[in-house]
Amino acid sequence: MKLENEEWLVVVEPMDSSQRRFDHAGTVRQVIRKNDGCCYLTRERLEKGGYSMGFGICSEFCASAPIGYQEAGAGEYYLKPGVGKFKKPRAGVFHKAANGSGTGDDSETGNICRGELPELEPEEYELCIGDNQVTFWGGSRSDTGYGYYLEKSISLVKNRVIIVCQLRNIGGRPFWVEEYSHNFFAFNFEPVSEDYRLDTQEMGMERFVWSEDRGLYEGQWKQRPKSYEYSLFHAATGRKIVERGDFPPLKFKLWQDLHCFCPECFIGIGLEPGMEKRWNRVFEFF
């Protein structure tokens, strides 16, 4: 699917339905400036293979703990918005296996069990393509009284890609989720170097702290802002990306590889049954 105007081309693609980490619907594969062909996005991994394999601008819900995981018994389902529902293979505490990495943690023995991937029933979603906008919607329910409905629209307005999400609790139990946008930025596929310059002054961030366990930087505030904005400038090409959001950032992380630079801003959402939350992210390209 393509969103297009005189100056910009935006390619939107769904994730493969077998993908276990990122939101299946509404991923921005690439943003291209037409007058010079400059590209702004890349893939998570340049080599083929691997369980996550994100690309472009893609989102993930419940990176820490899926909806209803603790309450689900062996053979019962828990939920990951945008992906679907997983069947819990056995009792235990959440580990990356719940998202499909192939590693599990047994709460009773503490033993790591490798290769035990939970069965996935992918979320079924519908889509509607309009005037420079595409909208996806879908949802799922678990055996233990949880349920969600997710709507996501992506639109192109001038040089801005606008992503609007709405999450509704359609179950009978309250839940808490975190969501973030994993942005695989690369200016014309240029490798990461000192030419990549991140500016977080508008967010009032105090500092970044390196996390050895997570392999990334985590931002720290004295007081979190009510909304956020940061920019990423590339000195060699003179190009820039600005991301803005209309919500207080729960977390801000920076992950990078040799080929991509990835700022990640998190939102925290708590919903009682029948409640919903709407939020947006705006990406401006120069």
RAPEPE-V698460 format. One record per pair of residues at least 24 apart in sequence whose C-alpha atoms are under 10 Angstrom apart, sorted by the first residue. I is the first residue (numbers start at 1). J is the second residue. Records with the same first field share a line. If there is no record, write none. Layout:
# RAPEPE-V698460
I=J ; J
This chain:
# RAPEPE-V698460
1=26 ; 28 ; 29 ; 129 ; 132 ; 133 ; 134
2=28 ; 29 ; 30 ; 31 ; 129 ; 132 ; 133 ; 134 ; 156
3=31 ; 129 ; 130 ; 131 ; 132 ; 133 ; 134 ; 154 ; 155 ; 156 ; 157 ; 161
4=31 ; 32 ; 34 ; 131 ; 132 ; 133 ; 155 ; 156 ; 157 ; 158
5=34 ; 132 ; 156 ; 157 ; 158 ; 159
6=33 ; 34 ; 35 ; 158
7=32 ; 33 ; 34 ; 35 ; 36 ; 158 ; 159
8=32 ; 33 ; 34 ; 35 ; 37 ; 38 ; 156 ; 157 ; 158 ; 159 ; 160 ; 285
9=33 ; 34 ; 37 ; 39 ; 156 ; 159
10=39 ; 132 ; 154 ; 155 ; 156 ; 160 ; 161
11=56
12=56 ; 57 ; 133 ; 134 ; 154 ; 155
13=55 ; 56 ; 58
14=58 ; 136
15=53 ; 54 ; 55 ; 58 ; 82 ; 83
16=83 ; 122
17=83 ; 84 ; 120 ; 121 ; 122 ; 123 ; 124
18=51 ; 83 ; 120 ; 121 ; 122
19=51 ; 52 ; 53 ; 54 ; 83 ; 99 ; 100 ; 120 ; 122
20=51 ; 52 ; 53 ; 60 ; 80 ; 82 ; 83 ; 84 ; 85 ; 86 ; 97 ; 98 ; 99 ; 100 ; 101 ; 118 ; 120 ; 122
21=51 ; 52 ; 53 ; 54 ; 59 ; 60 ; 61 ; 62 ; 63 ; 80 ; 81 ; 82 ; 83 ; 96 ; 98 ; 99 ; 100 ; 101
22=52 ; 53 ; 54 ; 55 ; 58 ; 59 ; 60 ; 61 ; 62 ; 63 ; 80 ; 81 ; 82 ; 83 ; 99 ; 180 ; 181 ; 182
23=54 ; 58 ; 59 ; 60 ; 61 ; 80 ; 81 ; 82 ; 83 ; 84 ; 123 ; 179 ; 181
24=58 ; 59 ; 60 ; 81 ; 82 ; 83 ; 84 ; 122 ; 123 ; 124 ; 125 ; 136
25=58 ; 59 ; 82 ; 83 ; 123 ; 124 ; 125 ; 126 ; 127 ; 135 ; 136 ; 137 ; 138 ; 151 ; 152 ; 153
26=57 ; 58 ; 59 ; 82 ; 127 ; 134 ; 135 ; 136 ; 137 ; 151 ; 152 ; 153 ; 154 ; 163
27=54 ; 55 ; 56 ; 57 ; 58 ; 59 ; 154 ; 163 ; 181
28=55 ; 56 ; 57 ; 58 ; 59 ; 154 ; 161 ; 163 ; 183
29=54 ; 55 ; 56 ; 57 ; 58 ; 184
30=55 ; 56 ; 57 ; 184 ; 185
31=56 ; 57 ; 159 ; 161 ; 285
32=188 ; 285
33=159 ; 285 ; 286
37=188
38=187 ; 188 ; 189 ; 237 ; 239
39=185 ; 186 ; 187 ; 188 ; 189 ; 190 ; 239
40=184 ; 185 ; 186 ; 187 ; 188 ; 189 ; 190 ; 239 ; 240 ; 241 ; 285 ; 286
41=183 ; 184 ; 185 ; 186 ; 187 ; 188 ; 189 ; 260 ; 261
42=183 ; 184 ; 185 ; 186 ; 187 ; 188 ; 189 ; 190 ; 259 ; 260 ; 261
43=183 ; 184 ; 185 ; 186 ; 189 ; 259 ; 260
44=182 ; 183 ; 184 ; 185 ; 256 ; 257 ; 259 ; 260 ; 261 ; 262
45=184 ; 257 ; 259 ; 260
46=259 ; 260
50=101
51=99 ; 100 ; 101 ; 102
52=99 ; 100 ; 101
54=182 ; 183 ; 184
55=182 ; 183 ; 184 ; 185
56=181 ; 182 ; 183 ; 184 ; 185 ; 186
57=181 ; 182 ; 183 ; 184 ; 185 ; 262 ; 283
58=180 ; 181 ; 182 ; 183 ; 184
59=179 ; 180 ; 181 ; 182 ; 183 ; 264 ; 266
60=178 ; 179 ; 180 ; 181 ; 182 ; 266
61=177 ; 178 ; 179 ; 180 ; 181 ; 266 ; 267 ; 268
62=99 ; 176 ; 177 ; 178 ; 179 ; 180 ; 268
63=95 ; 96 ; 98 ; 99 ; 177 ; 178 ; 179 ; 180
64=94 ; 95 ; 96 ; 98 ; 99 ; 177 ; 178 ; 179
65=93 ; 94 ; 95 ; 96 ; 98 ; 99 ; 176 ; 177 ; 178
66=94 ; 98 ; 99 ; 175 ; 176 ; 177 ; 178
67=141 ; 142 ; 146 ; 147 ; 148 ; 174 ; 175 ; 176 ; 177
68=142 ; 143 ; 144 ; 145 ; 146 ; 147 ; 173 ; 174 ; 175 ; 176
69=93 ; 94 ; 98 ; 142 ; 144
70=94
71=143 ; 144 ; 145
72=142 ; 143 ; 144
73=143 ; 144
75=118 ; 119 ; 143
76=142 ; 143 ; 144
77=118 ; 119 ; 120 ; 121 ; 141 ; 142 ; 143 ; 144 ; 146
78=120 ; 140 ; 141 ; 142 ; 143 ; 144 ; 145 ; 146 ; 147
79=120 ; 121 ; 123 ; 139 ; 140 ; 141 ; 142 ; 143 ; 146 ; 147 ; 148
80=122 ; 123 ; 139 ; 140 ; 148 ; 177
81=122 ; 123 ; 138 ; 139 ; 140 ; 147 ; 148 ; 149 ; 150 ; 167 ; 177 ; 179
82=122 ; 123 ; 124 ; 125 ; 136 ; 137 ; 138 ; 139 ; 140 ; 148 ; 149 ; 150 ; 151 ; 152
83=120 ; 121 ; 122 ; 123 ; 124 ; 125 ; 138 ; 139 ; 140
84=120 ; 121 ; 122 ; 123 ; 124 ; 125 ; 138 ; 139 ; 140 ; 141 ; 142 ; 148
85=118 ; 119 ; 120 ; 121 ; 122 ; 123 ; 139 ; 140 ; 141 ; 142
86=117 ; 118 ; 119 ; 120 ; 121 ; 122 ; 142
87=117 ; 118 ; 119 ; 120 ; 121 ; 142 ; 143
88=117 ; 118 ; 119 ; 120
89=116 ; 117 ; 118 ; 119
90=116 ; 118
125=149 ; 150 ; 151
126=151
127=151 ; 152 ; 153
128=153
129=153 ; 154
130=155
131=155 ; 156
132=156 ; 157
133=157 ; 161 ; 162 ; 163
134=163
135=163 ; 164 ; 165
136=165
137=165 ; 166 ; 167
139=167 ; 168 ; 169 ; 170
140=170 ; 171
141=169 ; 170 ; 171
142=171
144=171 ; 172 ; 173
145=170 ; 171 ; 172 ; 173 ; 174
146=170 ; 171 ; 172 ; 173 ; 174 ; 175 ; 273
147=171 ; 172 ; 173 ; 174 ; 175 ; 273
148=175 ; 271 ; 273 ; 274 ; 276
149=276
150=276 ; 277 ; 278
151=278
152=278 ; 279 ; 280
153=280
154=280 ; 281 ; 282
155=282
156=282 ; 283 ; 284
157=284
158=284 ; 285
159=283 ; 284 ; 285 ; 286
160=241 ; 242 ; 243 ; 282 ; 283 ; 284 ; 285 ; 286
161=243 ; 281 ; 282 ; 283 ; 284 ; 285
162=243 ; 244 ; 245 ; 280 ; 281 ; 282 ; 283 ; 284
163=245 ; 279 ; 280 ; 281 ; 282 ; 283
164=245 ; 278 ; 279 ; 280 ; 281 ; 282
165=277 ; 278 ; 279 ; 280 ; 281
166=276 ; 277 ; 278 ; 279 ; 280
167=269 ; 271 ; 275 ; 276 ; 277 ; 278 ; 279
168=271 ; 272 ; 273 ; 274 ; 275 ; 276 ; 277 ; 278
169=270 ; 271 ; 272 ; 273 ; 274 ; 275 ; 276 ; 277
170=271 ; 272 ; 273 ; 274 ; 275 ; 276
171=272 ; 273 ; 274 ; 275
172=272 ; 273 ; 274
173=271 ; 272 ; 273 ; 274
174=270 ; 271 ; 272 ; 273 ; 274 ; 275
175=269 ; 270 ; 271 ; 272 ; 273
176=268 ; 269 ; 270 ; 271 ; 272
177=267 ; 268 ; 269 ; 270 ; 271
178=250 ; 251 ; 266 ; 267 ; 268 ; 269 ; 270
179=250 ; 264 ; 265 ; 266 ; 267 ; 268 ; 269
180=249 ; 250 ; 251 ; 252 ; 253 ; 263 ; 264 ; 265 ; 266 ; 267 ; 268
181=262 ; 263 ; 264 ; 265 ; 266 ; 267 ; 281
182=253 ; 254 ; 255 ; 262 ; 263 ; 264 ; 265 ; 266
183=254 ; 255 ; 260 ; 261 ; 262 ; 263 ; 264 ; 265
184=255 ; 256 ; 257 ; 259 ; 260 ; 261 ; 262 ; 263 ; 264
185=232 ; 241 ; 256 ; 259 ; 260 ; 261 ; 262 ; 263
186=234 ; 258 ; 259 ; 260 ; 261 ; 262
187=232 ; 233 ; 234 ; 235 ; 236 ; 237 ; 238 ; 239 ; 240 ; 241 ; 259 ; 260 ; 261
188=234 ; 237 ; 239
189=259 ; 260
190=234 ; 236 ; 237 ; 258 ; 259 ; 260
191=257 ; 258 ; 259 ; 260 ; 261
192=234 ; 256 ; 257 ; 258 ; 259 ; 260 ; 261
193=234 ; 235 ; 236 ; 258 ; 259 ; 260 ; 261
194=234 ; 235 ; 236
195=232 ; 233 ; 234 ; 235 ; 236 ; 237 ; 238
196=232 ; 233 ; 234 ; 235 ; 236 ; 239 ; 240 ; 260 ; 261
197=231 ; 232 ; 233 ; 234 ; 235 ; 240 ; 261
198=230 ; 231 ; 232 ; 233 ; 234 ; 240 ; 241 ; 242 ; 254 ; 261 ; 263
199=229 ; 230 ; 231 ; 232 ; 233 ; 242
200=228 ; 229 ; 230 ; 231 ; 232
201=228 ; 229 ; 230 ; 231
202=227 ; 228 ; 229 ; 230 ; 231
203=227 ; 228 ; 229 ; 230 ; 244 ; 248 ; 249 ; 252
204=228 ; 229
205=252
208=252 ; 253 ; 254
209=253 ; 254
210=253 ; 254
211=253
214=255
215=254 ; 255 ; 256
216=253 ; 254 ; 255 ; 256 ; 262
217=252 ; 253 ; 254 ; 255 ; 256 ; 263
218=251 ; 252 ; 253 ; 254 ; 255 ; 263 ; 264
219=251 ; 252 ; 253 ; 254 ; 265
220=251 ; 252 ; 253
221=251 ; 252
224=248 ; 249 ; 250 ; 251
225=249 ; 250
228=252 ; 265 ; 281
229=265 ; 281 ; 282 ; 283
230=263 ; 265
231=263 ; 283 ; 284 ; 285
232=261 ; 262 ; 263 ; 285
233=286
238=286
239=285 ; 286
240=284 ; 285 ; 286
241=283 ; 284 ; 285 ; 286
242=282 ; 283 ; 284 ; 285 ; 286
243=281 ; 282 ; 283 ; 284 ; 285
244=280 ; 281 ; 282 ; 283 ; 284
245=279 ; 280 ; 281 ; 282 ; 283
246=278 ; 279 ; 280 ; 281 ; 282
247=278 ; 279 ; 280 ; 281
